[in-house]
């Protein structure tokens, strides 16, 4: 319900007429100002539900009057009053930020009150959409992934800061570019497929070239969308770009760590082997292979029952007892064969990062 109206009108007769029609039998209060300057001051002094604004004021004339009011008070709905029976003027006022327009002499109380009510509702909806758009923009800006809005022909229509950084170009340059420049012409057929069937598509390990000519490896997620014109709007693709540099660097670090561990185990004079929960051999070093007289290749992947000496197999728990013995390290004497020198076998459980048992590591050393 309209409670407070700011009416900026320099004609006392028109002002009085609009005041009577706007207030009617309700509780609304209509405050009148005769100049734009006075109206702006009133709007700054207290909140109003709506402003009715004449376009022919002593200190302001035409569409510029609307622009000044909207710029000063962007959240307040504005309904323009014009004596010109030309819809072009009214439409220009709406384009300048007004919610609606009324032609003097062609308004009754019912039309006026309905127009004011709808103006407030439209402004509230517009502000809600604006807030949603701003929230959406903040989310996009905060994303670590680059996000592009792309037309069906590959033209870049919008981007977020992460995309600018990934693609080595500012927003102006990106919006003047086509995705083909970075991904090659095949990207258009991929976009078309997504737009035609509406099903999002992930493209892994894509090789791109950013606008600085540098190679870029990334995962792409392509999703169909439409412009804000609704069903008749332009078909668009939203493309999320995830840079794989950090992931690949992490993988390289893990690979280097594993390689170093393998080299350390291989260089140790102690005979060592590892088995999984089902007692399949997952790793052996050369010292262990020499000790039992087999090659590494003859051992890896095989079950211990099939390839290891029986005395050694007997020192390992059956597969179904693996979990029960996970917390039971063992240190025991062992003779691999008749006449062979005695040795000592140490068996320890292997666990993953969550503490779950995944196998055993065993080492053999000659008795002192």
Secondary structure as UniProt FT lines:
FT   STRAND          4..8
FT   HELIX           12..23
FT   TURN            24..25
FT   STRAND          29..33
FT   HELIX           36..45
FT   STRAND          50..54
FT   STRAND          56..57
FT   TURN            58..59
FT   STRAND          60..61
FT   HELIX           63..72
FT   TURN            74..75
FT   STRAND          77..82
FT   HELIX           87..95
FT   TURN            96..97
FT   STRAND          100..103
FT   TURN            104..105
FT   HELIX           109..142
FT   STRAND          146..151
FT   TURN            152..153
FT   STRAND          155..159
FT   HELIX           161..166
FT   TURN            167..168
FT   HELIX           171..175
FT   HELIX           180..183
FT   HELIX           186..197
FT   STRAND          201..209
FT   TURN            211..212
FT   STRAND          215..226
FT   TURN            228..229
FT   HELIX           230..232
FT   STRAND          235..243
FT   HELIX           245..267
FT   STRAND          271..276
FT   TURN            277..278
FT   STRAND          280..284
FT   HELIX           286..292
FT   TURN            297..301
FT   HELIX           304..307
FT   HELIX           310..313
FT   TURN            314..315
FT   HELIX           319..321
FT   TURN            322..327
FT   STRAND          330..334
FT   TURN            338..339
FT   STRAND          343..351
FT   TURN            353..354
FT   STRAND          357..366
//
